[in-house]
Amino acid sequence: MKPEEGIRFLRQFQELLAEGGFVATYKFALMQALADLSVEHQAAQDGSLRLHVDQLAEKFVEYYWNQARPFHDRVLRQNTKGQAEVLLRIQDYRSLSDGKLGQLQADRAAWQKLIRRVAAIIVKMPLWRLQIVGNRKNEFLYREAEYRDRSLRLLPGVPDAFRAFHPMLTSMIRGGWISQIHRIGANKPVLGAQAELEDFLFGTDRRSLERFTAVIRAHQSRECFYCGKRVTGQGDLDHFIPWSRYPLDLGHNFVYAHKGCNNAKRDHLAAVTHLERWRIQNLDEGHSLAKAFEREGLSSDLERSVLIARWAYEQGCASGARLWVRDSEFEDCDYRWQSALAAPSALRLAAEDASPRYEG
Ligand SMILES: [Zn+2]
């Protein structure tokens, strides 16, 4: 594998992880299965690897087997709506085999039956959705057109990349998996203080988020940043550059939006028109915002925020990210983002022109 191929693979893999359109945790199980099977099997001469869906299903059962046990007093939910079907099936078989995976595997008929059922769910749910990024398919791992006899073909070079980066990919996958479990509301009472640990260590203080919301909501006159319509309910504070891409809690990275608009945007980068509006909010009106942040004791740093936005668009666009427009509408990322986002030096000069810099 050439170095640039490895980097390209990692970039595309990161985009898949950032794609937040999954309601169940299947995406993570599938990614892990592909990575593990690439290690456990010999690739063909051309560097490809054919995998039967039953092999994927066996991996799913392995991963979810222990997860189907109660955590404290109940089984964790692996789907935002109800329990994930694979978990339900596994729970049935756990009770049949006294919770012993080996015992179930030894009962060939029962084992085959479970594998068949799980394989059917994989084909129906995550298999053809995994490689959709912002409504578009990017088939860099395997192609739907090459699916036959219930088997898929990992493209040449893919098994190699999975082997080369296996430890790193595993921790990325597990991190994403854990975060999704945390995000599922029904798990909060079970996880309790444990769910708060990550927030406590790496998150933002809730009180400062509330103060950010107040400042930005007032600045935007209660209008949604994305659709421009008035927000009647509570509204959301949105990280303009998504938290999952760069955990940035500086004032200028926040915008105020409808809950619905914020949920639709998920972890995507916003479209060029939004980026332009973001620059205007921060360039033309940034000084009054910065003053308000300062008054409230909230941190902000316009130049740093712009540099991070620049980095995020530069990298996202190089990895094939699609930009969110509205609802489920996306656009391609092209060079236009650069003009939408003025160069940081121009930005700084404009800010200096607008008002004298204060000492400090
Ligand atoms: Zn809106």
Residues whose N, C-alpha, C, O or C-beta is under 5 A from the ligand:
A	BS01	ZN	C224 Y226 C227 H258 C261
